[in-house]
Amino acid sequence: MTNSPTYTANDLMNKVIEFTNMTKDSAEWSFEKQKENPPRLVRLKQIQALMEVFVPSLKPIEDIGRSIKDFYSGDFIIHQPLAKYASLIVDIEKTIAGSKHSNARKREISAIHLQSNYRELLDYYLKLKNLLNHNNKYLEISYPYFFPYIVTEDISASIGTKAGIISHLLAVFIDPEKQSFTEDELIGQYHYPTVDLLDLRI
């Protein structure tokens, strides 16, 4: 008997990024537009289920495309009770206090500030992911072309851990309660689709 995988808000973020990277046109972010593309349709349904779990205020059942845009903009943050972010706000204030900016005049952090922080971190994370994936374009390399691959691969490896830290921090903005659900729970309660995407391509 295998253990059921566990999902967090981090999985939601990665699935949204994956889908939008392969579907650049936001007009295509709908179930109707993807009905002839089963793998992407399943991905959208997975995103919908995870949004219902971790960010129900995005209302993914009504318009998944709009929900994805609101996910990127961080609009969902301003619709949450600020009290949900109390622990995150404390961490933000501690980070500032322990930095070279510790003498900055302290101001009360609002939901708007949190949204701005989220958008800046997400924008940086997306750029960082593109950088870390730079060498993925190489399927095969011959000897004369190894040098830049080796140099950039070493640099990517050194910053990969930091990217993971930002990823988990963004997950706290998305779901400050840090919830986790097993795949079995998602299937039973939220109809999370678990079909093999490779099978759908055949």
VENPENOR-V472700 format. One record per residue. RES is the residue in three letters. PSI is psi as a letter, one per 30 degrees, with the letter a starting at -180 (999 if undefined). Layout:
RES_PSI, RES_PSI
//
This chain:
MET_k, THR_k, ASN_k, SER_k, PRO_l, THR_k, TYR_k, THR_a, ALA_f, ASN_e, ASP_e, LEU_e, MET_e, ASN_e, LYS_e, VAL_e, ILE_e, GLU_e, PHE_e, THR_f, ASN_e, MET_f, THR_i, LYS_e, ASP_j, SER_f, ALA_f, GLU_g, TRP_i, SER_l, PHE_e, GLU_e, LYS_f, GLN_g, LYS_f, GLU_g, ASN_i, PRO_e, PRO_e, ARG_e, LEU_e, VAL_e, ARG_e, LEU_e, LYS_e, GLN_e, ILE_e, GLN_e, ALA_e, LEU_e, MET_e, GLU_e, VAL_e, PHE_f, VAL_i, PRO_f, SER_f, LEU_f, LYS_h, PRO_f, ILE_e, GLU_e, ASP_j, ILE_e, GLY_e, ARG_e, SER_e, ILE_e, LYS_e, ASP_e, PHE_e, TYR_e, SER_f, GLY_g, ASP_f, PHE_f, ILE_e, ILE_f, HIS_g, GLN_l, PRO_k, LEU_f, ALA_f, LYS_f, TYR_g, ALA_e, SER_e, LEU_e, ILE_e, VAL_e, ASP_e, ILE_e, GLU_e, LYS_e, THR_e, ILE_e, ALA_f, GLY_g, SER_a, LYS_f, HIS_g, SER_f, ASN_f, ALA_k, ARG_k, LYS_k, ARG_l, GLU_k, ILE_k, SER_l, ALA_e, ILE_e, HIS_e, LEU_e, GLN_e, SER_e, ASN_e, TYR_e, ARG_e, GLU_e, LEU_e, LEU_e, ASP_e, TYR_e, TYR_e, LEU_e, LYS_e, LEU_e, LYS_e, ASN_e, LEU_e, LEU_f, ASN_g, HIS_e, ASN_f, ASN_f, LYS_f, TYR_j, LEU_e, GLU_k, ILE_k, SER_l, TYR_e, PRO_f, TYR_g, PHE_e, PHE_e, PRO_e, TYR_e, ILE_e, VAL_e, THR_e, GLU_e, ASP_e, ILE_e, SER_e, ALA_e, SER_f, ILE_f, GLY_e, THR_e, LYS_e, ALA_e, GLY_e, ILE_e, ILE_e, SER_e, HIS_e, LEU_e, LEU_e, ALA_e, VAL_e, PHE_e, ILE_e, ASP_i, PRO_f, GLU_f, LYS_h, GLN_l, SER_k, PHE_k, THR_l, GLU_e, ASP_e, GLU_e, LEU_e, ILE_e, GLY_e, GLN_f, TYR_g, HIS_h, TYR_k, PRO_k, THR_g, VAL_l, ASP_j, LEU_f, LEU_e, ASP_e, LEU_f, ARG_f, ILE_999
//
